[in-house]
């Protein structure tokens, strides 16, 4: 193969890789933009779409640190209570 043929093959290979990369990038970004527009609409409390817990609670009601959080409170396990009892001097 002559240097001109090698150059043509390399340029063609680079052009193909670049064009397929740009195509995949455009498809990916288009998909992300298209399906994230649904998150920008206003959501009320009765909506079927929940973006975050704050949307569902709507009102800024947060739990205080001393409220039990279900049947297994991870902050009050026997192991942690025993360890904190030992650290007090």
N, CA, C and O atoms as CSV, one atom per row, in Angstrom:
chain,resi,resn,atom,element,x,y,z
A,1,UNK,N,N,0.842,-1.188,0.000
A,1,UNK,CA,C,0.000,0.000,0.000
A,1,UNK,C,C,0.883,1.247,0.000
A,1,UNK,O,O,1.913,1.319,0.669
A,2,UNK,N,N,0.447,2.176,-0.748
A,2,UNK,CA,C,1.208,3.421,-0.843
A,2,UNK,C,C,0.801,4.343,0.317
A,2,UNK,O,O,-0.254,4.153,0.922
A,3,UNK,N,N,1.632,5.330,0.617
A,3,UNK,CA,C,1.298,6.272,1.694
A,3,UNK,C,C,-0.021,7.012,1.457
A,3,UNK,O,O,-0.719,7.347,2.414
A,4,UNK,N,N,-0.359,7.263,0.225
A,4,UNK,CA,C,-1.619,7.953,-0.060
A,4,UNK,C,C,-2.813,7.069,0.295
A,4,UNK,O,O,-3.819,7.561,0.805
A,5,UNK,N,N,-2.705,5.757,0.026
A,5,UNK,CA,C,-3.784,4.841,0.369
A,5,UNK,C,C,-3.922,4.688,1.881
A,5,UNK,O,O,-5.036,4.629,2.403
A,6,UNK,N,N,-2.789,4.624,2.584
A,6,UNK,CA,C,-2.816,4.523,4.049
A,6,UNK,C,C,-3.458,5.768,4.636
A,6,UNK,O,O,-4.265,5.672,5.561
A,7,UNK,N,N,-3.111,6.927,4.114
A,7,UNK,CA,C,-3.685,8.170,4.597
A,7,UNK,C,C,-5.191,8.192,4.356
A,7,UNK,O,O,-5.941,8.639,5.223
A,8,UNK,N,N,-5.644,7.723,3.211
A,8,UNK,CA,C,-7.072,7.681,2.902
A,8,UNK,C,C,-7.809,6.757,3.867
A,8,UNK,O,O,-8.905,7.082,4.324
A,9,UNK,N,N,-7.207,5.598,4.182
A,9,UNK,CA,C,-7.829,4.655,5.107
A,9,UNK,C,C,-7.897,5.251,6.507
A,9,UNK,O,O,-8.927,5.140,7.173
A,10,UNK,N,N,-6.828,5.877,6.960
A,10,UNK,CA,C,-6.799,6.463,8.303
A,10,UNK,C,C,-7.803,7.604,8.407
A,10,UNK,O,O,-8.523,7.701,9.400
A,11,UNK,N,N,-7.862,8.478,7.389
A,11,UNK,CA,C,-8.815,9.589,7.401
A,11,UNK,C,C,-10.248,9.063,7.398
A,11,UNK,O,O,-11.103,9.592,8.108
A,12,UNK,N,N,-10.514,8.030,6.608
A,12,UNK,CA,C,-11.849,7.430,6.582
A,12,UNK,C,C,-12.228,6.820,7.917
A,12,UNK,O,O,-13.363,6.959,8.372
A,13,UNK,N,N,-11.263,6.135,8.553
A,13,UNK,CA,C,-11.502,5.538,9.857
A,13,UNK,C,C,-11.799,6.612,10.902
A,13,UNK,O,O,-12.754,6.483,11.669
A,14,UNK,N,N,-10.993,7.665,10.937
A,14,UNK,CA,C,-11.216,8.750,11.882
A,14,UNK,C,C,-12.551,9.454,11.640
A,14,UNK,O,O,-13.260,9.791,12.588
A,15,UNK,N,N,-12.889,9.674,10.372
A,15,UNK,CA,C,-14.154,10.317,10.036
A,15,UNK,C,C,-15.340,9.453,10.488
A,15,UNK,O,O,-16.329,9.980,10.996
A,16,UNK,N,N,-15.245,8.142,10.306
A,16,UNK,CA,C,-16.307,7.228,10.729
A,16,UNK,C,C,-16.470,7.202,12.244
A,16,UNK,O,O,-17.586,7.249,12.760
A,17,UNK,N,N,-15.345,7.125,12.949
A,17,UNK,CA,C,-15.411,7.130,14.415
A,17,UNK,C,C,-15.974,8.440,14.948
A,17,UNK,O,O,-16.792,8.445,15.868
A,18,UNK,N,N,-15.533,9.544,14.367
A,18,UNK,CA,C,-16.008,10.845,14.817
A,18,UNK,C,C,-17.494,11.023,14.542
A,18,UNK,O,O,-18.228,11.513,15.400
A,19,UNK,N,N,-17.945,10.631,13.354
A,19,UNK,CA,C,-19.353,10.810,13.022
A,19,UNK,C,C,-20.243,9.906,13.872
A,19,UNK,O,O,-21.322,10.332,14.284
A,20,UNK,N,N,-19.820,8.672,14.146
A,20,UNK,CA,C,-20.639,7.803,14.994
A,20,UNK,C,C,-20.650,8.290,16.437
A,20,UNK,O,O,-21.666,8.173,17.122
A,21,UNK,N,N,-19.534,8.834,16.904
A,21,UNK,CA,C,-19.493,9.385,18.264
A,21,UNK,C,C,-20.414,10.595,18.388
A,21,UNK,O,O,-21.151,10.717,19.366
A,22,UNK,N,N,-20.376,11.470,17.418
A,22,UNK,CA,C,-21.250,12.653,17.449
A,22,UNK,C,C,-22.713,12.227,17.378
A,22,UNK,O,O,-23.549,12.793,18.083
A,23,UNK,N,N,-23.038,11.244,16.545
A,23,UNK,CA,C,-24.411,10.758,16.439
A,23,UNK,C,C,-24.895,10.199,17.775
A,23,UNK,O,O,-25.996,10.528,18.217
A,24,UNK,N,N,-24.089,9.362,18.420
A,24,UNK,CA,C,-24.491,8.797,19.711
A,24,UNK,C,C,-24.626,9.876,20.779
A,24,UNK,O,O,-25.519,9.801,21.623
A,25,UNK,N,N,-23.764,10.862,20.752
A,25,UNK,CA,C,-23.856,11.957,21.704
A,25,UNK,C,C,-25.140,12.750,21.509
A,25,UNK,O,O,-25.803,13.106,22.483
A,26,UNK,N,N,-25.492,13.026,20.271
A,26,UNK,CA,C,-26.731,13.761,19.980
A,26,UNK,C,C,-27.949,12.943,20.406
A,26,UNK,O,O,-28.891,13.493,20.978
A,27,UNK,N,N,-27.943,11.652,20.138
A,27,UNK,CA,C,-29.069,10.805,20.549
A,27,UNK,C,C,-29.184,10.769,22.063
A,27,UNK,O,O,-30.283,10.892,22.604
A,28,UNK,N,N,-28.069,10.602,22.751
A,28,UNK,CA,C,-28.088,10.548,24.214
A,28,UNK,C,C,-28.572,11.864,24.812
A,28,UNK,O,O,-29.445,11.861,25.680
A,29,UNK,N,N,-28.023,12.975,24.367
A,29,UNK,CA,C,-28.445,14.273,24.894
A,29,UNK,C,C,-29.897,14.571,24.555
A,29,UNK,O,O,-30.622,15.125,25.381
A,30,UNK,N,N,-30.328,14.215,23.364
A,30,UNK,CA,C,-31.724,14.417,22.995
A,30,UNK,C,C,-32.654,13.610,23.868
A,30,UNK,O,O,-33.699,14.107,24.287
A,31,UNK,N,N,-32.291,12.375,24.149
A,31,UNK,CA,C,-33.101,11.529,25.022
A,31,UNK,C,C,-33.181,12.124,26.424
A,31,UNK,O,O,-34.259,12.189,27.015
A,32,UNK,N,N,-32.047,12.556,26.951
A,32,UNK,CA,C,-32.037,13.136,28.300
A,32,UNK,C,C,-32.868,14.411,28.372
A,32,UNK,O,O,-33.636,14.600,29.315
A,33,UNK,N,N,-32.721,15.272,27.395
A,33,UNK,CA,C,-33.470,16.534,27.394
A,33,UNK,C,C,-34.953,16.260,27.220
A,33,UNK,O,O,-35.770,16.858,27.921
A,34,UNK,N,N,-35.320,15.381,26.315
A,34,UNK,CA,C,-36.718,15.102,26.036
A,34,UNK,C,C,-37.432,14.522,27.248
A,34,UNK,O,O,-38.549,14.938,27.559
A,35,UNK,N,N,-36.817,13.580,27.930
A,35,UNK,CA,C,-37.494,12.937,29.046
A,35,UNK,C,C,-37.313,13.674,30.368
A,35,UNK,O,O,-37.972,13.321,31.346
A,36,UNK,N,N,-36.458,14.671,30.436
A,36,UNK,CA,C,-36.358,15.475,31.653
A,36,UNK,C,C,-37.287,16.672,31.623
A,36,UNK,O,O,-37.494,17.305,32.658
A,37,UNK,N,N,-37.856,17.005,30.467
A,37,UNK,CA,C,-38.818,18.103,30.431
A,37,UNK,C,C,-40.055,17.784,31.253
A,37,UNK,O,O,-40.710,18.701,31.749
A,38,UNK,N,N,-40.391,16.512,31.411
A,38,UNK,CA,C,-41.567,16.167,32.208
A,38,UNK,C,C,-41.361,16.503,33.678
A,38,UNK,O,O,-42.335,16.660,34.414
A,39,UNK,N,N,-40.119,16.614,34.116
A,39,UNK,CA,C,-39.860,16.958,35.511
A,39,UNK,C,C,-40.015,18.447,35.774
A,39,UNK,O,O,-40.054,18.862,36.932
A,40,UNK,N,N,-40.105,19.258,34.730
A,40,UNK,CA,C,-40.179,20.696,34.921
A,40,UNK,C,C,-41.601,21.199,35.108
A,40,UNK,O,O,-41.799,22.380,35.391
A,41,UNK,N,N,-42.594,20.333,34.958
A,41,UNK,CA,C,-43.970,20.793,35.108
A,41,UNK,C,C,-44.302,20.925,36.588
A,41,UNK,O,O,-43.673,20.300,37.443
A,42,UNK,N,N,-45.299,21.746,36.870
A,42,UNK,CA,C,-45.707,21.951,38.256
A,42,UNK,C,C,-46.354,20.682,38.792
A,42,UNK,O,O,-47.124,20.025,38.091
A,43,UNK,N,N,-46.043,20.345,40.020
A,43,UNK,CA,C,-46.578,19.132,40.633
A,43,UNK,C,C,-47.298,19.519,41.911
A,43,UNK,O,O,-46.743,20.200,42.773
A,44,UNK,N,N,-48.537,19.076,42.021
A,44,UNK,CA,C,-49.252,19.311,43.266
A,44,UNK,C,C,-49.222,18.041,44.108
A,44,UNK,O,O,-48.615,17.047,43.709
A,45,UNK,N,N,-49.863,18.067,45.253
A,45,UNK,CA,C,-49.779,16.942,46.181
A,45,UNK,C,C,-50.466,15.690,45.642
A,45,UNK,O,O,-50.095,14.580,46.024
A,46,UNK,N,N,-51.457,15.841,44.765
A,46,UNK,CA,C,-52.209,14.696,44.255
A,46,UNK,C,C,-51.679,14.178,42.929
A,46,UNK,O,O,-52.305,13.309,42.321
A,47,UNK,N,N,-50.567,14.674,42.472
A,47,UNK,CA,C,-50.013,14.270,41.186
A,47,UNK,C,C,-49.463,12.847,41.253
A,47,UNK,O,O,-49.039,12.384,42.312
A,48,UNK,N,N,-49.475,12.163,40.113
A,48,UNK,CA,C,-48.929,10.815,40.039
A,48,UNK,C,C,-47.406,10.827,39.945
A,48,UNK,O,O,-46.767,9.812,40.221
A,49,UNK,N,N,-46.817,11.955,39.559
A,49,UNK,CA,C,-45.377,12.059,39.417
A,49,UNK,C,C,-44.787,12.664,40.684
A,49,UNK,O,O,-45.224,13.723,41.134
A,50,UNK,N,N,-43.797,11.994,41.256
A,50,UNK,CA,C,-43.126,12.496,42.453
A,50,UNK,C,C,-41.658,12.672,42.105
A,50,UNK,O,O,-40.966,11.698,41.811
A,51,UNK,N,N,-41.178,13.914,42.138
A,51,UNK,CA,C,-39.769,14.167,41.834
A,51,UNK,C,C,-38.897,13.962,43.052
A,51,UNK,O,O,-37.764,13.494,42.943
A,52,UNK,N,N,-39.426,14.312,44.218
A,52,UNK,CA,C,-38.644,14.154,45.435
A,52,UNK,C,C,-39.595,14.027,46.617
A,52,UNK,O,O,-40.802,14.228,46.482
A,53,UNK,N,N,-39.047,13.698,47.758
A,53,UNK,CA,C,-39.859,13.582,48.960
A,53,UNK,C,C,-40.442,14.937,49.344
A,53,UNK,O,O,-41.549,15.014,49.875
A,54,UNK,N,N,-39.704,15.988,49.078
A,54,UNK,CA,C,-40.189,17.326,49.389
A,54,UNK,C,C,-41.434,17.669,48.568
A,54,UNK,O,O,-42.334,18.344,49.069
A,55,UNK,N,N,-41.495,17.214,47.320
A,55,UNK,CA,C,-42.697,17.422,46.512
A,55,UNK,C,C,-43.891,16.711,47.127
A,55,UNK,O,O,-44.998,17.250,47.144
A,56,UNK,N,N,-43.674,15.519,47.625
A,56,UNK,CA,C,-44.774,14.749,48.194
A,56,UNK,C,C,-45.248,15.361,49.514
A,56,UNK,O,O,-46.450,15.445,49.764
A,57,UNK,N,N,-44.319,15.782,50.343
A,57,UNK,CA,C,-44.706,16.340,51.643
A,57,UNK,C,C,-45.231,17.763,51.511
A,57,UNK,O,O,-46.183,18.138,52.195
A,58,UNK,N,N,-44.629,18.541,50.654
A,58,UNK,CA,C,-45.013,19.929,50.361
A,58,UNK,C,C,-45.474,20.698,51.589
A,58,UNK,O,O,-46.652,20.673,51.946
A,59,UNK,N,N,-44.583,21.345,52.197
A,59,UNK,CA,C,-44.911,22.148,53.352
A,59,UNK,C,C,-43.737,22.266,54.293
A,59,UNK,O,O,-43.822,22.949,55.314
A,60,UNK,N,N,-42.656,21.617,53.965
A,60,UNK,CA,C,-41.469,21.731,54.791
A,60,UNK,C,C,-41.588,21.021,56.117
A,60,UNK,O,O,-40.929,21.411,57.080
A,61,UNK,N,N,-42.407,19.993,56.197
A,61,UNK,CA,C,-42.535,19.259,57.452
A,61,UNK,C,C,-41.404,18.246,57.532
A,61,UNK,O,O,-41.380,17.275,56.775
A,62,UNK,N,N,-40.492,18.463,58.426
A,62,UNK,CA,C,-39.360,17.566,58.596
A,62,UNK,C,C,-39.429,16.940,59.975
A,62,UNK,O,O,-39.998,17.520,60.900
A,63,UNK,N,N,-38.853,15.761,60.114
A,63,UNK,CA,C,-38.834,15.082,61.403
A,63,UNK,C,C,-37.732,15.669,62.282
A,63,UNK,O,O,-36.643,15.995,61.811
A,64,UNK,N,N,-38.041,15.792,63.561
A,64,UNK,CA,C,-37.013,16.258,64.483
A,64,UNK,C,C,-36.066,15.100,64.794
A,64,UNK,O,O,-36.428,13.945,64.570
A,65,UNK,N,N,-34.868,15.374,65.300
A,65,UNK,CA,C,-33.884,14.310,65.522
A,65,UNK,C,C,-34.304,13.267,66.548
A,65,UNK,O,O,-33.807,12.142,66.502
A,66,UNK,N,N,-35.205,13.599,67.473
A,66,UNK,CA,C,-35.566,12.644,68.512
A,66,UNK,C,C,-36.814,11.823,68.182
A,66,UNK,O,O,-37.266,11.044,69.021
A,67,UNK,N,N,-37.374,11.973,67.000
A,67,UNK,CA,C,-38.553,11.207,66.601
A,67,UNK,C,C,-38.109,9.813,66.176
A,67,UNK,O,O,-37.173,9.689,65.387
A,68,UNK,N,N,-38.768,8.735,66.689
A,68,UNK,CA,C,-38.414,7.392,66.253
A,68,UNK,C,C,-38.717,7.219,64.764
A,68,UNK,O,O,-39.713,7.741,64.263
A,69,UNK,N,N,-37.869,6.497,64.073
A,69,UNK,CA,C,-38.007,6.346,62.625
A,69,UNK,C,C,-38.334,4.902,62.249
A,69,UNK,O,O,-37.601,4.268,61.490
A,70,UNK,N,N,-39.423,4.398,62.779
A,70,UNK,CA,C,-39.853,3.063,62.412
A,70,UNK,C,C,-39.490,2.031,63.456
A,70,UNK,O,O,-39.013,2.381,64.535
A,71,UNK,N,N,-39.711,0.750,63.145
A,71,UNK,CA,C,-39.482,-0.302,64.135
A,71,UNK,C,C,-38.004,-0.493,64.497
A,71,UNK,O,O,-37.701,-0.984,65.585
A,72,UNK,N,N,-37.092,-0.120,63.616
A,72,UNK,CA,C,-35.666,-0.282,63.899
A,72,UNK,C,C,-34.987,1.076,63.747
A,72,UNK,O,O,-34.617,1.473,62.642
A,73,UNK,N,N,-34.830,1.775,64.850
A,73,UNK,CA,C,-34.163,3.065,64.822
A,73,UNK,C,C,-32.661,2.827,64.843
A,73,UNK,O,O,-32.122,2.367,65.849
A,74,UNK,N,N,-31.984,3.134,63.750
A,74,UNK,CA,C,-30.566,2.817,63.622
A,74,UNK,C,C,-29.696,3.638,64.558
A,74,UNK,O,O,-28.562,3.250,64.842
A,75,UNK,N,N,-30.199,4.756,65.039
A,75,UNK,CA,C,-29.409,5.574,65.954
A,75,UNK,C,C,-29.505,5.089,67.396
A,75,UNK,O,O,-28.752,5.542,68.257
A,76,UNK,N,N,-30.429,4.170,67.659
A,76,UNK,CA,C,-30.604,3.706,69.033
A,76,UNK,C,C,-30.456,2.188,69.127
A,76,UNK,O,O,-31.182,1.542,69.883
A,77,UNK,N,N,-29.534,1.620,68.376
A,77,UNK,CA,C,-29.277,0.181,68.455
A,77,UNK,C,C,-28.514,-0.115,69.745
A,77,UNK,O,O,-27.808,0.752,70.261
A,78,UNK,N,N,-28.653,-1.333,70.266
A,78,UNK,CA,C,-27.935,-1.667,71.507
A,78,UNK,C,C,-26.424,-1.494,71.386
A,78,UNK,O,O,-25.760,-1.103,72.346
A,79,UNK,N,N,-25.885,-1.787,70.204
A,79,UNK,CA,C,-24.437,-1.659,70.026
A,79,UNK,C,C,-23.995,-0.203,70.159
A,79,UNK,O,O,-22.991,0.087,70.810
A,80,UNK,N,N,-24.741,0.708,69.543
A,80,UNK,CA,C,-24.367,2.120,69.619
A,80,UNK,C,C,-24.583,2.691,71.007
A,80,UNK,O,O,-23.790,3.503,71.484
A,81,UNK,N,N,-25.673,2.260,71.661
A,81,UNK,CA,C,-25.905,2.748,73.029
A,81,UNK,C,C,-24.822,2.244,73.976
A,81,UNK,O,O,-24.383,2.979,74.861
A,82,UNK,N,N,-24.385,0.996,73.798
A,82,UNK,CA,C,-23.319,0.456,74.639
A,82,UNK,C,C,-22.008,1.191,74.379
A,82,UNK,O,O,-21.271,1.505,75.314
A,83,UNK,N,N,-21.725,1.459,73.129
A,83,UNK,CA,C,-20.474,2.137,72.778
A,83,UNK,C,C,-20.478,3.586,73.299
A,83,UNK,O,O,-19.451,4.071,73.774
A,84,UNK,N,N,-21.601,4.263,73.215
A,84,UNK,CA,C,-21.638,5.639,73.711
A,84,UNK,C,C,-21.569,5.661,75.226
A,84,UNK,O,O,-21.076,6.635,75.797
A,85,UNK,N,N,-22.051,4.610,75.905
A,85,UNK,CA,C,-21.944,4.529,77.355
A,85,UNK,C,C,-20.505,4.357,77.808
A,85,UNK,O,O,-20.122,4.860,78.864
A,86,UNK,N,N,-19.717,3.660,77.029
A,86,UNK,CA,C,-18.308,3.459,77.373
A,86,UNK,C,C,-17.477,4.722,77.161
A,86,UNK,O,O,-16.491,4.936,77.865
A,87,UNK,N,N,-17.854,5.538,76.223
A,87,UNK,CA,C,-17.054,6.726,75.897
A,87,UNK,C,C,-17.216,7.832,76.943
A,87,UNK,O,O,-16.346,8.694,77.067
A,88,UNK,N,N,-18.305,7.814,77.686
A,88,UNK,CA,C,-18.515,8.848,78.702
A,88,UNK,C,C,-17.561,8.603,79.852
A,88,UNK,O,O,-17.571,7.529,80.454
A,89,UNK,N,N,-16.735,9.593,80.163
A,89,UNK,CA,C,-15.742,9.428,81.237
A,89,UNK,C,C,-16.082,10.295,82.407
A,89,UNK,O,O,-15.363,10.292,83.407
